[in-house]
Amino acid sequence: MKNVAYHFSQSIIVRIVRLQGTLAPTRPGSIVVFDDKNSFKINLTSAEIGVGCDALQEVMNQHVFSAPDAPIKNVNDRSEE
């Protein structure tokens, strides 16, 4: 895969500069449907991706620090003055 905008969700989009790996269907015997992110898993060998600040903030708040007891909450990319 090369030069692709990959939409993990509506608010999380990454730019795949290059990606080497395989796509495996999530249901044995089915085919991979690129428009259905639930139809496959990506098994990475190597990759170079770019992610914007807004998308990174979303990943951090919704996935990395989303547990109720997480020691860090509401990460943002704006410096406080």
Secondary structure, 3 states (H helix, E strand, C coil): CEEEEEECCCCCEEEEEEEEEEEEECCCCCCCCCCCHHHEEEEEEEEEEEECHHHHHHHHHHHHCCCCCCCCCCCCCCCCC
